[in-house]
Amino acid sequence: MNQIADLYVEWRGARDPQRETVIFLHDGLGAVGSWQDMPERIAAATGTNALVYDRRGYGRSAPRDSFPYGFIDQEVPVLLALLEHLKLPRAHLVGHSDGGSISLVFAAQHPARVGVVVTEAAHVFVEPETRAGIAGLLAAQAAGNTPRWLAKLHGARADALLAAWAGGWLSEAHGHWNIARYCADIRGPLLAIQGEHDDFGTLAQVEAIVSRAPRAERWVVPGCGHTPHAEAPDAFFERVSAFINAHAGQGAPHK
């Protein structure tokens, strides 16, 4: 099976084969448009290429009907197949929410293929706050108030996507999901970001990451919720660009 045949992939700006690539992984209800112009800005500041893609079920990629247990972990081989297809020996990863979780598992399982990792509001285990936030989205949908941005990103599939993704997150099986153990295997530079007022997870998430990953730094963004790259875009751009510039040549140490 071709893991990437039905994915929508987009280079932001011209691709220079002499430059490294930063791959941006969107959140659980996001798509390539969720990043706005952040990929281009970071690429210009770091001398890299910027790549975004819609995961299966999102945006302009092929649809999906459900998010079964392990759906986050199951994105890791898809990302690996994408790297192989694009002939990228390694990439830097910037992931938001579910995309951050995917980045963590990928970096732990494929350290030679990853340079810098930046996570924004990544989940490593399931908290009541996360479930409550998702349940709130479902309640709004039931009341006919599906967020406008959801339809803008996903078109006619927006309501079905929200229902399917929320069903996965709120399932009994997913309540036992936990990837914190993987963080100890991430040997490269890692910046873990979370908004001070994230309503989809507590700061226990970022603490679980930085307490295990040996080269991790934390950045708790004052006054921000779940999406610092949109709520504090200039600060996010400056901090992430500086981190990539400082550590881009320092991937996981060779064993």
NORLIN-V579364 format. One record per residue. RES is the residue in three letters. PHI is phi in whole degrees, 0 to 359 (999 if undefined). PSI is psi in radians with two decimals (999 if undefined). NEAR is the number of other C-alpha atoms within 10 Angstrom. Layout:
BEGIN
res=RES phi=PHI psi=PSI near=NEAR
res=RES phi=PHI psi=PSI near=NEAR
END
This chain:
BEGIN
res=MET phi=999 psi=2.32 near=4
res=ASN phi=281 psi=1.97 near=8
res=GLN phi=291 psi=-0.37 near=15
res=ILE phi=239 psi=0.04 near=17
res=ALA phi=300 psi=-0.54 near=11
res=ASP phi=253 psi=0.42 near=15
res=LEU phi=259 psi=2.48 near=20
res=TYR phi=270 psi=2.10 near=18
res=VAL phi=238 psi=2.41 near=17
res=GLU phi=220 psi=2.19 near=12
res=TRP phi=275 psi=2.30 near=15
res=ARG phi=267 psi=1.74 near=16
res=GLY phi=91 psi=3.07 near=13
res=ALA phi=293 psi=2.51 near=8
res=ARG phi=267 psi=2.17 near=14
res=ASP phi=256 psi=1.97 near=11
res=PRO phi=297 psi=-0.25 near=11
res=GLN phi=275 psi=-0.14 near=8
res=ARG phi=254 psi=2.69 near=12
res=GLU phi=285 psi=2.92 near=22
res=THR phi=239 psi=2.41 near=24
res=VAL phi=256 psi=2.16 near=26
res=ILE phi=258 psi=2.24 near=22
res=PHE phi=257 psi=2.13 near=25
res=LEU phi=252 psi=2.09 near=29
res=HIS phi=286 psi=3.00 near=26
res=ASP phi=279 psi=-3.07 near=23
res=GLY phi=291 psi=-0.34 near=19
res=LEU phi=237 psi=0.32 near=20
res=GLY phi=263 psi=-2.98 near=22
res=ALA phi=197 psi=-3.07 near=25
res=VAL phi=302 psi=-0.58 near=23
res=GLY phi=291 psi=-0.29 near=16
res=SER phi=298 psi=-0.47 near=20
res=TRP phi=279 psi=-0.17 near=18
res=GLN phi=52 psi=-2.25 near=13
res=ASP phi=259 psi=0.23 near=11
res=MET phi=299 psi=-0.72 near=19
res=PRO phi=301 psi=-0.78 near=24
res=GLU phi=297 psi=-0.71 near=18
res=ARG phi=295 psi=-0.80 near=16
res=ILE phi=292 psi=-0.69 near=22
res=ALA phi=299 psi=-0.76 near=21
res=ALA phi=295 psi=-0.64 near=14
res=ALA phi=282 psi=-0.37 near=16
res=THR phi=248 psi=-0.02 near=21
res=GLY phi=66 psi=0.67 near=16
res=THR phi=237 psi=2.99 near=24
res=ASN phi=271 psi=2.69 near=25
res=ALA phi=240 psi=2.25 near=25
res=LEU phi=234 psi=2.33 near=22
res=VAL phi=233 psi=2.65 near=21
res=TYR phi=208 psi=2.63 near=23
res=ASP phi=273 psi=2.17 near=22
res=ARG phi=291 psi=2.84 near=28
res=ARG phi=301 psi=2.26 near=18
res=GLY phi=101 psi=-0.14 near=24
res=TYR phi=240 psi=2.66 near=25
res=GLY phi=50 psi=-2.09 near=26
res=ARG phi=257 psi=0.17 near=19
res=SER phi=276 psi=3.04 near=19
res=ALA phi=297 psi=2.62 near=14
res=PRO phi=286 psi=2.90 near=16
res=ARG phi=216 psi=2.67 near=15
res=ASP phi=263 psi=-0.36 near=11
res=SER phi=206 psi=2.88 near=16
res=PHE phi=235 psi=1.46 near=19
res=PRO phi=288 psi=2.95 near=16
res=TYR phi=308 psi=2.35 near=17
res=GLY phi=87 psi=0.23 near=13
res=PHE phi=298 psi=-0.51 near=16
res=ILE phi=288 psi=-0.85 near=19
res=ASP phi=299 psi=-0.55 near=18
res=GLN phi=289 psi=-0.18 near=13
res=GLU phi=279 psi=-0.23 near=20
res=VAL phi=296 psi=-0.88 near=20
res=PRO phi=296 psi=-0.48 near=14
res=VAL phi=293 psi=-0.78 near=17
res=LEU phi=296 psi=-0.69 near=20
res=LEU phi=298 psi=-0.75 near=17
res=ALA phi=298 psi=-0.64 near=15
res=LEU phi=295 psi=-0.76 near=19
res=LEU phi=300 psi=-0.76 near=16
res=GLU phi=297 psi=-0.80 near=12
res=HIS phi=299 psi=-0.69 near=11
res=LEU phi=273 psi=0.01 near=8
res=LYS phi=57 psi=0.78 near=10
res=LEU phi=260 psi=1.98 near=14
res=PRO phi=296 psi=-0.54 near=12
res=ARG phi=200 psi=2.94 near=20
res=ALA phi=210 psi=2.76 near=23
res=HIS phi=270 psi=2.55 near=24
res=LEU phi=240 psi=2.31 near=27
res=VAL phi=236 psi=1.97 near=24
res=GLY phi=235 psi=2.40 near=24
res=HIS phi=252 psi=2.24 near=30
res=SER phi=56 psi=-2.07 near=25
res=ASP phi=304 psi=-0.64 near=24
res=GLY phi=296 psi=-0.59 near=25
res=GLY phi=292 psi=-0.68 near=29
res=SER phi=297 psi=-0.75 near=26
res=ILE phi=300 psi=-0.74 near=28
res=SER phi=300 psi=-0.71 near=30
res=LEU phi=296 psi=-0.82 near=32
res=VAL phi=294 psi=-0.72 near=24
res=PHE phi=298 psi=-0.80 near=23
res=ALA phi=297 psi=-0.60 near=26
res=ALA phi=288 psi=-0.67 near=20
res=GLN phi=273 psi=-0.43 near=16
res=HIS phi=226 psi=1.08 near=17
res=PRO phi=299 psi=-0.54 near=19
res=ALA phi=289 psi=-0.27 near=17
res=ARG phi=262 psi=0.07 near=17
res=VAL phi=233 psi=2.39 near=26
res=GLY phi=264 psi=-1.76 near=25
res=VAL phi=272 psi=2.50 near=26
res=VAL phi=240 psi=2.28 near=30
res=VAL phi=237 psi=2.14 near=24
res=THR phi=247 psi=2.50 near=29
res=GLU phi=233 psi=1.96 near=28
res=ALA phi=58 psi=0.65 near=29
res=ALA phi=291 psi=2.55 near=27
res=HIS phi=258 psi=2.34 near=29
res=VAL phi=242 psi=-0.17 near=26
res=PHE phi=204 psi=2.99 near=18
res=VAL phi=264 psi=2.23 near=19
res=GLU phi=245 psi=2.71 near=15
res=PRO phi=303 psi=-0.59 near=12
res=GLU phi=297 psi=-0.65 near=14
res=THR phi=295 psi=-0.84 near=19
res=ARG phi=298 psi=-0.67 near=18
res=ALA phi=295 psi=-0.72 near=15
res=GLY phi=297 psi=-0.73 near=15
res=ILE phi=291 psi=-0.72 near=21
res=ALA phi=300 psi=-0.60 near=16
res=GLY phi=295 psi=-0.67 near=12
res=LEU phi=296 psi=-0.72 near=18
res=LEU phi=295 psi=-0.68 near=19
res=ALA phi=296 psi=-0.69 near=13
res=ALA phi=295 psi=-0.70 near=13
res=GLN phi=298 psi=-0.78 near=15
res=ALA phi=298 psi=-0.50 near=11
res=ALA phi=273 psi=0.11 near=9
res=GLY phi=81 psi=0.35 near=9
res=ASN phi=243 psi=0.78 near=11
res=THR phi=303 psi=2.26 near=17
res=PRO phi=306 psi=2.41 near=13
res=ARG phi=299 psi=-0.63 near=10
res=TRP phi=296 psi=-0.46 near=14
res=LEU phi=294 psi=-0.78 near=20
res=ALA phi=293 psi=-0.61 near=14
res=LYS phi=297 psi=-0.66 near=14
res=LEU phi=279 psi=-0.60 near=19
res=HIS phi=238 psi=-0.04 near=21
res=GLY phi=63 psi=-2.39 near=14
res=ALA phi=293 psi=-0.31 near=11
res=ARG phi=272 psi=0.05 near=16
res=ALA phi=303 psi=-0.87 near=21
res=ASP phi=294 psi=-0.73 near=17
res=ALA phi=294 psi=-0.67 near=16
res=LEU phi=296 psi=-0.82 near=23
res=LEU phi=302 psi=-0.80 near=19
res=ALA phi=297 psi=-0.76 near=17
res=ALA phi=291 psi=-0.81 near=17
res=TRP phi=294 psi=-0.77 near=21
res=ALA phi=297 psi=-0.68 near=20
res=GLY phi=300 psi=-0.67 near=18
res=GLY phi=294 psi=-0.81 near=19
res=TRP phi=292 psi=-0.59 near=22
res=LEU phi=268 psi=0.02 near=17
res=SER phi=293 psi=2.69 near=15
res=GLU phi=298 psi=-0.71 near=11
res=ALA phi=298 psi=-0.77 near=12
res=HIS phi=293 psi=-0.35 near=18
res=GLY phi=300 psi=-0.36 near=16
res=HIS phi=262 psi=0.01 near=10
res=TRP phi=294 psi=2.37 near=17
res=ASN phi=202 psi=2.11 near=13
res=ILE phi=245 psi=0.23 near=18
res=ALA phi=303 psi=-0.57 near=19
res=ARG phi=299 psi=-0.49 near=14
res=TYR phi=292 psi=-0.46 near=18
res=CYS phi=299 psi=-0.54 near=22
res=ALA phi=294 psi=-0.33 near=15
res=ASP phi=264 psi=0.06 near=18
res=ILE phi=270 psi=1.87 near=26
res=ARG phi=264 psi=-0.23 near=23
res=GLY phi=272 psi=3.12 near=23
res=PRO phi=294 psi=2.40 near=24
res=LEU phi=219 psi=2.25 near=29
res=LEU phi=247 psi=2.04 near=23
res=ALA phi=258 psi=2.05 near=23
res=ILE phi=247 psi=2.46 near=28
res=GLN phi=207 psi=2.47 near=29
res=GLY phi=289 psi=2.53 near=25
res=GLU phi=301 psi=-0.58 near=17
res=HIS phi=243 psi=0.63 near=16
res=ASP phi=302 psi=2.11 near=21
res=ASP phi=266 psi=0.15 near=15
res=PHE phi=245 psi=0.18 near=20
res=GLY phi=175 psi=2.68 near=27
res=THR phi=266 psi=3.03 near=19
res=LEU phi=292 psi=-0.11 near=15
res=ALA phi=299 psi=-0.44 near=12
res=GLN phi=294 psi=-0.93 near=20
res=VAL phi=293 psi=-0.58 near=26
res=GLU phi=294 psi=-0.66 near=14
res=ALA phi=297 psi=-0.58 near=18
res=ILE phi=288 psi=-0.95 near=28
res=VAL phi=287 psi=-0.39 near=18
res=SER phi=284 psi=-0.27 near=15
res=ARG phi=250 psi=-0.72 near=16
res=ALA phi=285 psi=2.16 near=22
res=PRO phi=292 psi=-0.37 near=16
res=ARG phi=239 psi=0.59 near=15
res=ALA phi=265 psi=2.55 near=20
res=GLU phi=239 psi=2.62 near=18
res=ARG phi=252 psi=2.61 near=16
res=TRP phi=219 psi=1.88 near=15
res=VAL phi=267 psi=2.05 near=18
res=VAL phi=272 psi=2.02 near=20
res=PRO phi=299 psi=2.40 near=12
res=GLY phi=74 psi=0.06 near=12
res=CYS phi=257 psi=2.70 near=18
res=GLY phi=262 psi=-2.28 near=19
res=HIS phi=279 psi=-0.23 near=22
res=THR phi=228 psi=1.22 near=21
res=PRO phi=303 psi=-0.56 near=25
res=HIS phi=294 psi=-0.38 near=21
res=ALA phi=259 psi=-0.53 near=15
res=GLU phi=276 psi=-0.54 near=15
res=ALA phi=223 psi=1.08 near=16
res=PRO phi=299 psi=-0.68 near=15
res=ASP phi=291 psi=-0.75 near=13
res=ALA phi=296 psi=-0.73 near=13
res=PHE phi=298 psi=-0.84 near=21
res=PHE phi=303 psi=-0.83 near=18
res=GLU phi=294 psi=-0.77 near=13
res=ARG phi=290 psi=-0.77 near=16
res=VAL phi=291 psi=-0.75 near=21
res=SER phi=299 psi=-0.77 near=18
res=ALA phi=297 psi=-0.69 near=15
res=PHE phi=294 psi=-0.76 near=19
res=ILE phi=296 psi=-0.78 near=27
res=ASN phi=298 psi=-0.63 near=15
res=ALA phi=286 psi=-0.48 near=13
res=HIS phi=235 psi=0.07 near=15
res=ALA phi=301 psi=-0.55 near=20
res=GLY phi=272 psi=0.14 near=12
res=GLN phi=241 psi=1.24 near=14
res=GLY phi=286 psi=-2.87 near=22
res=ALA phi=297 psi=2.37 near=21
res=PRO phi=296 psi=2.54 near=9
res=HIS phi=287 psi=2.43 near=7
res=LYS phi=269 psi=999 near=3
END
